[in-house]
Amino acid sequence: MVDPPFSPQELYKGHGWKIVREEARLPDGRVKRKARVHRCDSVHILAFTEQGNVLMIREFRPFYHDYIWMIPSGKMDKENDPLTAAQRELREETGFAAAVLEPYCTCRHSEVLEQTNHIFVARTLRPDPLPQDENELIELHEMPMPEAIDRVLHSTVVHTASAYALLRYAREHGE
C-alpha cells in the first residue's frame, strides 16, 4: 500500500527552535513520520596546550543546579561557518585563540533533534579573550586527557558531545 502524499507541518517556531512533523522513507518503501526538532548547530573544541593538556571548562548550569565539566562549546547562533563559531567560542570561554583550528569530527544526539555538533581540535594557543556571555558562569582548567575524561564522565549531568570527543580522541591517539 502506498502512503498518501505528506507535506511537512510546522508545529512550533520560536526562540531559535522549530518543531516540524516530517516523514522519511524506509528502504522497504514504508514511511516513518515523526515530529523533529530543528535548532542551530553547535561547536565543541578539544583545545590542547603546548604541554599536551586539554583546556576544560567547569560551568554552572542553573537548570541542573550544579556545575558540569565539558570542553569549550557553544551554539552557532551568531555565524554560519562552524570554524568561525569555534574560534569565537574558544576565545569567549577560555580567553585563547588557536593558530591551528581543524575540524575533527561531527556527531548528533538523535534522529529527532536536527542539529549537528561540529568538533574541532585547537593547537598553538595564544591569549586573545572575548567577553563571556553575561549569563554564563565558567571556570577554566587545564588537565591531562585521562583526568578530563574522568571529570566529564563523573559530572552529575554528562555533556554528551564532550564525552564523545574526548573518548574518541583518546582512543584514536592512544591516550
Contacts in CASP RR format, 6 or more apart in sequence:
PFRMAT RR
TARGET T0000
AUTHOR 0000-0000-0000
METHOD contacts of the structure
MODEL  1
MVDPPFSPQELYKGHGWKIVREEARLPDGRVKRKARVHRCDSVHILAFTE
QGNVLMIREFRPFYHDYIWMIPSGKMDKENDPLTAAQRELREETGFAAAV
LEPYCTCRHSEVLEQTNHIFVARTLRPDPLPQDENELIELHEMPMPEAID
RVLHSTVVHTASAYALLRYAREHGE
3 23 0 8 1.000
3 30 0 8 1.000
3 31 0 8 1.000
6 23 0 8 1.000
6 31 0 8 1.000
6 33 0 8 1.000
8 20 0 8 1.000
8 21 0 8 1.000
8 22 0 8 1.000
8 23 0 8 1.000
9 20 0 8 1.000
9 21 0 8 1.000
10 18 0 8 1.000
10 19 0 8 1.000
10 20 0 8 1.000
11 19 0 8 1.000
11 20 0 8 1.000
11 21 0 8 1.000
11 35 0 8 1.000
12 18 0 8 1.000
12 19 0 8 1.000
13 19 0 8 1.000
16 39 0 8 1.000
16 40 0 8 1.000
16 77 0 8 1.000
17 37 0 8 1.000
17 38 0 8 1.000
17 39 0 8 1.000
18 37 0 8 1.000
18 38 0 8 1.000
18 39 0 8 1.000
19 35 0 8 1.000
19 36 0 8 1.000
19 37 0 8 1.000
19 38 0 8 1.000
20 35 0 8 1.000
20 36 0 8 1.000
20 38 0 8 1.000
21 33 0 8 1.000
21 34 0 8 1.000
21 35 0 8 1.000
21 36 0 8 1.000
22 33 0 8 1.000
22 34 0 8 1.000
22 35 0 8 1.000
22 36 0 8 1.000
23 31 0 8 1.000
23 32 0 8 1.000
23 33 0 8 1.000
24 31 0 8 1.000
24 32 0 8 1.000
25 31 0 8 1.000
25 32 0 8 1.000
26 32 0 8 1.000
34 111 0 8 1.000
34 112 0 8 1.000
35 112 0 8 1.000
36 111 0 8 1.000
36 112 0 8 1.000
36 113 0 8 1.000
36 114 0 8 1.000
37 112 0 8 1.000
37 113 0 8 1.000
37 114 0 8 1.000
37 115 0 8 1.000
38 114 0 8 1.000
38 115 0 8 1.000
39 75 0 8 1.000
39 113 0 8 1.000
39 114 0 8 1.000
39 115 0 8 1.000
40 75 0 8 1.000
40 76 0 8 1.000
40 77 0 8 1.000
40 115 0 8 1.000
41 75 0 8 1.000
41 76 0 8 1.000
41 82 0 8 1.000
41 85 0 8 1.000
41 115 0 8 1.000
41 116 0 8 1.000
41 117 0 8 1.000
41 118 0 8 1.000
42 73 0 8 1.000
42 74 0 8 1.000
42 75 0 8 1.000
42 76 0 8 1.000
42 115 0 8 1.000
42 116 0 8 1.000
42 117 0 8 1.000
42 118 0 8 1.000
42 161 0 8 1.000
43 73 0 8 1.000
43 74 0 8 1.000
43 76 0 8 1.000
43 82 0 8 1.000
43 85 0 8 1.000
43 86 0 8 1.000
43 89 0 8 1.000
43 117 0 8 1.000
43 118 0 8 1.000
43 119 0 8 1.000
43 120 0 8 1.000
44 70 0 8 1.000
44 71 0 8 1.000
44 72 0 8 1.000
44 73 0 8 1.000
44 74 0 8 1.000
44 86 0 8 1.000
44 117 0 8 1.000
44 118 0 8 1.000
44 119 0 8 1.000
44 120 0 8 1.000
44 161 0 8 1.000
44 162 0 8 1.000
44 165 0 8 1.000
45 71 0 8 1.000
45 72 0 8 1.000
45 73 0 8 1.000
45 86 0 8 1.000
45 89 0 8 1.000
45 90 0 8 1.000
45 98 0 8 1.000
45 101 0 8 1.000
45 119 0 8 1.000
45 120 0 8 1.000
45 121 0 8 1.000
45 122 0 8 1.000
46 54 0 8 1.000
46 71 0 8 1.000
46 104 0 8 1.000
46 119 0 8 1.000
46 120 0 8 1.000
46 121 0 8 1.000
46 122 0 8 1.000
46 165 0 8 1.000
46 166 0 8 1.000
46 169 0 8 1.000
47 54 0 8 1.000
47 55 0 8 1.000
47 71 0 8 1.000
47 72 0 8 1.000
47 90 0 8 1.000
47 94 0 8 1.000
47 96 0 8 1.000
47 98 0 8 1.000
47 122 0 8 1.000
47 123 0 8 1.000
47 125 0 8 1.000
48 54 0 8 1.000
48 55 0 8 1.000
48 121 0 8 1.000
48 122 0 8 1.000
48 123 0 8 1.000
48 125 0 8 1.000
49 55 0 8 1.000
49 125 0 8 1.000
49 142 0 8 1.000
50 125 0 8 1.000
51 142 0 8 1.000
52 144 0 8 1.000
53 142 0 8 1.000
53 143 0 8 1.000
53 144 0 8 1.000
53 145 0 8 1.000
54 71 0 8 1.000
54 142 0 8 1.000
54 143 0 8 1.000
54 144 0 8 1.000
54 145 0 8 1.000
54 148 0 8 1.000
54 166 0 8 1.000
55 71 0 8 1.000
55 72 0 8 1.000
55 94 0 8 1.000
55 96 0 8 1.000
55 125 0 8 1.000
55 140 0 8 1.000
55 141 0 8 1.000
55 142 0 8 1.000
56 69 0 8 1.000
56 70 0 8 1.000
56 71 0 8 1.000
56 140 0 8 1.000
56 141 0 8 1.000
56 142 0 8 1.000
56 143 0 8 1.000
56 148 0 8 1.000
56 151 0 8 1.000
56 152 0 8 1.000
57 69 0 8 1.000
57 70 0 8 1.000
57 71 0 8 1.000
57 72 0 8 1.000
57 93 0 8 1.000
57 94 0 8 1.000
57 138 0 8 1.000
57 139 0 8 1.000
57 140 0 8 1.000
57 141 0 8 1.000
58 67 0 8 1.000
58 68 0 8 1.000
58 69 0 8 1.000
58 138 0 8 1.000
58 139 0 8 1.000
58 141 0 8 1.000
58 151 0 8 1.000
59 67 0 8 1.000
59 68 0 8 1.000
59 70 0 8 1.000
59 136 0 8 1.000
59 137 0 8 1.000
59 138 0 8 1.000
59 139 0 8 1.000
60 66 0 8 1.000
60 67 0 8 1.000
60 137 0 8 1.000
60 138 0 8 1.000
61 67 0 8 1.000
61 68 0 8 1.000
61 157 0 8 1.000
64 156 0 8 1.000
64 157 0 8 1.000
66 155 0 8 1.000
66 156 0 8 1.000
66 157 0 8 1.000
67 139 0 8 1.000
67 155 0 8 1.000
68 155 0 8 1.000
68 156 0 8 1.000
68 157 0 8 1.000
68 158 0 8 1.000
68 159 0 8 1.000
69 148 0 8 1.000
69 151 0 8 1.000
69 152 0 8 1.000
69 154 0 8 1.000
69 155 0 8 1.000
69 159 0 8 1.000
69 162 0 8 1.000
70 152 0 8 1.000
70 155 0 8 1.000
70 159 0 8 1.000
70 161 0 8 1.000
70 162 0 8 1.000
71 148 0 8 1.000
71 152 0 8 1.000
71 159 0 8 1.000
71 161 0 8 1.000
71 162 0 8 1.000
71 165 0 8 1.000
71 166 0 8 1.000
72 89 0 8 1.000
72 90 0 8 1.000
72 93 0 8 1.000
72 94 0 8 1.000
73 89 0 8 1.000
73 93 0 8 1.000
73 159 0 8 1.000
73 161 0 8 1.000
73 162 0 8 1.000
74 85 0 8 1.000
74 89 0 8 1.000
74 93 0 8 1.000
75 85 0 8 1.000
76 82 0 8 1.000
76 85 0 8 1.000
76 118 0 8 1.000
78 85 0 8 1.000
78 88 0 8 1.000
79 85 0 8 1.000
79 88 0 8 1.000
82 103 0 8 1.000
82 118 0 8 1.000
82 120 0 8 1.000
83 101 0 8 1.000
83 103 0 8 1.000
83 120 0 8 1.000
85 118 0 8 1.000
86 101 0 8 1.000
86 118 0 8 1.000
86 120 0 8 1.000
86 122 0 8 1.000
87 97 0 8 1.000
87 98 0 8 1.000
87 101 0 8 1.000
88 130 0 8 1.000
90 96 0 8 1.000
90 97 0 8 1.000
90 98 0 8 1.000
90 101 0 8 1.000
90 122 0 8 1.000
91 97 0 8 1.000
91 128 0 8 1.000
91 129 0 8 1.000
91 130 0 8 1.000
92 129 0 8 1.000
92 130 0 8 1.000
92 131 0 8 1.000
92 132 0 8 1.000
92 133 0 8 1.000
93 132 0 8 1.000
93 136 0 8 1.000
93 138 0 8 1.000
93 140 0 8 1.000
94 125 0 8 1.000
94 140 0 8 1.000
95 127 0 8 1.000
95 128 0 8 1.000
95 129 0 8 1.000
95 130 0 8 1.000
95 140 0 8 1.000
96 122 0 8 1.000
96 125 0 8 1.000
96 126 0 8 1.000
96 127 0 8 1.000
96 128 0 8 1.000
96 129 0 8 1.000
97 125 0 8 1.000
97 126 0 8 1.000
97 127 0 8 1.000
97 128 0 8 1.000
98 122 0 8 1.000
98 123 0 8 1.000
98 124 0 8 1.000
98 125 0 8 1.000
99 123 0 8 1.000
99 124 0 8 1.000
99 125 0 8 1.000
99 126 0 8 1.000
100 121 0 8 1.000
100 122 0 8 1.000
100 123 0 8 1.000
100 124 0 8 1.000
101 120 0 8 1.000
101 121 0 8 1.000
101 122 0 8 1.000
102 120 0 8 1.000
102 121 0 8 1.000
103 118 0 8 1.000
103 119 0 8 1.000
103 120 0 8 1.000
104 119 0 8 1.000
104 120 0 8 1.000
104 121 0 8 1.000
104 165 0 8 1.000
104 169 0 8 1.000
105 119 0 8 1.000
105 165 0 8 1.000
105 168 0 8 1.000
106 116 0 8 1.000
106 117 0 8 1.000
106 118 0 8 1.000
106 119 0 8 1.000
107 116 0 8 1.000
107 117 0 8 1.000
107 119 0 8 1.000
107 161 0 8 1.000
107 164 0 8 1.000
108 115 0 8 1.000
108 116 0 8 1.000
108 117 0 8 1.000
109 115 0 8 1.000
109 117 0 8 1.000
109 160 0 8 1.000
117 161 0 8 1.000
117 164 0 8 1.000
119 161 0 8 1.000
119 164 0 8 1.000
119 165 0 8 1.000
121 169 0 8 1.000
132 138 0 8 1.000
143 151 0 8 1.000
145 166 0 8 1.000
145 169 0 8 1.000
145 170 0 8 1.000
145 175 0 8 1.000
146 170 0 8 1.000
146 175 0 8 1.000
148 166 0 8 1.000
149 163 0 8 1.000
149 166 0 8 1.000
149 167 0 8 1.000
149 170 0 8 1.000
152 158 0 8 1.000
152 159 0 8 1.000
152 162 0 8 1.000
152 163 0 8 1.000
152 166 0 8 1.000
153 163 0 8 1.000
169 175 0 8 1.000
END
